Amino acid sequence: MKKIILLTLLSVCHTAYGDINCKGTVDNVMDYPGKCENGNMAFRTSATNGKWVCPPSDKGNALILSSYAAQFEIGVYIDDQDGTVSCDTLTNYTKAKYILTIR
């Protein structure tokens, strides 16, 4: 119960600051270092409308791979760019601000 309350509070706080959460399960992972900054991999979730997203760091790469292997849901927070971006309107290789694993 405490986990649910904490995750809800985090979602509310971050949404208020202009982040969207494209929460879902990782469907695909691709090593395409030419498209993602610092050689990071790209991934898609069930909520990114078929678009590839780039993790923000090497640690993000590890979170994506472990979530994919364990079939955990992840929270993928992306800057909404003053309300002009949603999970349905992402472009390919959008950089996530941060990622969290949800169990």
C-alpha positions in Angstrom: 0.0 0.0 0.0 2.8 2.4 0.8 4.4 1.7 -2.6 1.2 2.5 -4.4 0.8 5.8 -2.5 4.4 6.7 -3.1 4.2 6.0 -6.8 1.0 8.0 -7.1 2.6 10.9 -5.3 5.6 10.8 -7.6 3.4 10.6 -10.7 1.3 13.6 -9.5 4.4 15.7 -8.6 6.2 14.9 -11.9 3.2 15.5 -14.0 2.8 18.9 -12.5 6.3 19.7 -13.7 5.6 18.9 -17.4 6.6 15.2 -17.6 4.4 12.6 -19.2 4.6 8.9 -18.2 4.5 6.4 -21.0 4.2 3.5 -18.5 4.1 0.0 -19.9 6.0 -3.2 -20.5 9.1 -3.2 -22.7 8.1 -4.7 -26.1 11.4 -4.4 -28.0 15.0 -3.5 -27.4 17.4 -2.4 -30.1 21.1 -1.5 -30.1 21.2 1.5 -32.4 23.9 3.7 -31.0 23.8 6.1 -34.0 20.3 7.3 -33.0 20.5 7.5 -29.2 22.9 9.8 -27.4 26.1 8.4 -25.9 25.6 5.0 -27.7 22.5 4.1 -25.6 20.1 1.4 -26.9 16.6 2.2 -28.0 13.4 0.6 -26.7 9.6 0.6 -27.2 6.9 0.0 -24.6 3.3 -0.9 -24.9 2.5 2.9 -24.4 4.9 4.6 -26.8 2.7 4.1 -29.9 5.3 2.0 -31.7 8.0 4.8 -31.4 11.5 4.1 -30.1 12.7 5.8 -26.9 16.2 6.3 -25.8 17.2 5.8 -22.1 18.9 8.7 -20.4 22.0 6.9 -19.4 23.9 3.6 -19.2 22.0 2.8 -16.0 18.8 3.3 -17.9 20.0 0.7 -20.4 20.4 -1.8 -17.6 16.9 -0.9 -16.2 15.4 -1.5 -19.6 17.1 -4.8 -20.1 16.3 -6.1 -16.7 12.7 -5.0 -17.0 12.4 -6.6 -20.4 13.9 -9.9 -19.1 11.7 -9.9 -15.9 8.6 -8.7 -17.8 8.2 -5.8 -15.3 6.3 -2.7 -16.1 8.4 0.5 -16.3 7.6 4.2 -16.0 9.1 6.2 -18.8 9.0 9.9 -18.1 9.4 12.3 -21.0 9.3 16.1 -21.1 5.9 17.1 -22.5 7.4 20.2 -24.0 4.8 22.6 -22.7 1.9 20.2 -23.4 2.8 19.6 -27.1 4.0 16.0 -26.6 2.0 13.0 -25.5 2.7 9.2 -25.5 0.7 9.0 -28.7 2.6 11.8 -30.5 6.2 10.8 -29.7 8.8 10.9 -32.4 11.3 8.1 -32.9 14.3 8.2 -30.6 12.9 10.6 -28.0 15.2 10.8 -25.0 13.5 9.8 -21.7 14.2 12.1 -18.7 14.2 9.1 -16.3 13.0 5.6 -16.0 11.7 3.5 -13.1 10.9 -0.2 -12.7 7.5 -1.0 -11.4 6.9 -4.4 -9.8 
